[in-house]
């Protein structure tokens, strides 16, 4: 079955960096777009970044230039490098894919940006 498992979240000071990882299994990772979302308390889940199988990347405006998505198709891994983090980046971060009309989500990883 499809599984997505995020890791790498934590507490970081403003201006700091974190790198999130998402381990994918149960499907042909090389064939599907992958997505990073986040959900802040009392807010909707929000698309941050899309990366195609060929590693074309698309970013939501508030993270463009600070966040970088990447993938390793040999290891079935998705990454999100987050730099210059701000308190408003505090949220649970999720990786996601859509296969045959079904949405698959990881369990999420908490990122807290605070001094």
C-alpha positions, 0 to 999 in steps of 0.5 A: 500500500502507498505510504508516505512518512515525513521526518525532520521537523523540530524547533528552530530559531527565526532565520534558521534552516531545516530539511524535511524528508518524506520516504515514499513506498508502495507505488512507482515514485518515478511516475508521480508529481509530489507535493509539500503542504503545511497546515498552521493551527486553525488554518487550512492545509496549504500547498507550498511546493510541487515537484514533477518526476523530472524535478521541475519545481513550482512554489507558492509565493510566500516560500519561493526563494526560501524553500527548495523541494527536491527528490531522489527517484532512486531512493524514493525520497522527497525533500524540502530544504527550508531556509530563512525560516520565519515564525509564520512558517510554524505548522505541520508539514505534509507530503502528498501525492495523487494516484488514480484519483486518490489522495495520499498523505503522510502523518505530518511533521511539526515545524516550530519557528520561535526564539 
